[in-house]
Amino acid sequence: MYDVKLISDTAADGVRKTSFQTCDFVCSTQIDIETEGDIVRSVRYTGGCNGNTQGVAKLCEGRPVAEVIALLDGIDCNGRGTSCPDQLARALKKL
């Protein structure tokens, strides 16, 4: 119900680029993630509250995937059962 859907997954020179479609309960529609090993290199949201999603993305850069998941997993937006940060955690769990 709240799960993300993998759109694409490529890797080159040790950098993995994945894109996920978010669920219908959040304002963002897509999350693009770059990882190198277990480190989040970049996150880009399509849609959503621009300032908030940019802030979440910037705070994730350079952190281990497991740490980002622990920080964002389960964050709820106005009783929706998920949020843009939670959708990122769900996407990272699929890596």
C-alpha positions in Angstrom: 0.0 0.0 0.0 2.7 2.5 1.0 5.6 0.7 -0.9 7.8 2.3 -3.5 8.2 0.8 -7.0 11.5 0.4 -8.7 11.7 2.2 -12.0 15.3 1.8 -13.0 18.6 0.4 -11.5 22.0 0.9 -13.2 25.6 0.8 -12.0 28.8 2.1 -13.5 32.2 2.8 -12.0 31.0 1.7 -8.5 28.1 4.2 -8.5 24.6 2.7 -8.4 21.7 4.9 -9.7 18.2 3.9 -8.8 14.8 5.5 -9.4 11.7 4.7 -7.5 8.0 5.7 -8.0 6.5 6.8 -4.6 3.1 5.7 -3.4 0.0 7.9 -4.0 -0.2 9.1 -0.4 2.8 11.5 -0.6 3.3 14.7 -2.6 6.5 13.6 -4.3 6.2 11.2 -7.3 9.7 9.9 -7.8 13.0 9.5 -5.9 16.3 9.2 -7.7 19.2 7.9 -5.5 22.9 7.5 -6.1 24.9 5.2 -3.8 28.5 4.2 -3.8 28.9 1.0 -1.8 26.8 1.6 1.3 27.1 5.4 1.2 24.3 7.7 -0.1 25.9 10.0 -2.6 22.8 12.0 -3.7 19.0 12.0 -3.5 16.6 13.9 -5.8 12.9 14.1 -5.3 10.4 14.9 -8.1 7.5 16.9 -6.7 6.8 17.3 -3.0 7.6 20.3 -0.8 10.6 21.6 -2.6 12.5 23.1 0.4 11.7 20.1 2.6 12.8 17.5 0.1 16.0 19.4 -0.8 16.8 19.5 3.0 16.1 15.8 3.5 18.3 15.0 0.4 21.2 17.2 1.6 21.1 15.7 5.1 21.4 12.2 3.6 24.4 12.8 1.4 27.5 11.1 2.7 25.7 9.0 5.2 25.6 5.2 5.3 22.4 3.7 3.9 21.6 1.9 7.2 21.9 5.2 9.1 19.5 7.0 6.7 17.0 4.2 6.9 17.1 4.3 10.8 16.6 8.1 10.8 13.7 8.3 8.3 11.8 5.0 8.6 8.3 5.4 9.9 8.1 9.2 9.6 4.4 10.0 9.1 3.0 13.1 7.3 -0.4 14.2 8.7 -1.7 10.7 9.4 -1.1 9.4 5.9 0.9 6.4 7.2 4.0 7.5 5.3 5.9 10.6 4.1 8.5 11.7 1.6 11.3 10.8 4.0 9.7 7.4 4.8 9.4 6.7 1.1 13.2 7.3 0.8 13.8 4.8 3.7 11.5 2.3 1.9 13.4 2.8 -1.3 16.8 2.4 0.4 15.6 -0.9 2.0 15.1 -2.3 -1.5 18.8 -1.7 -2.5 
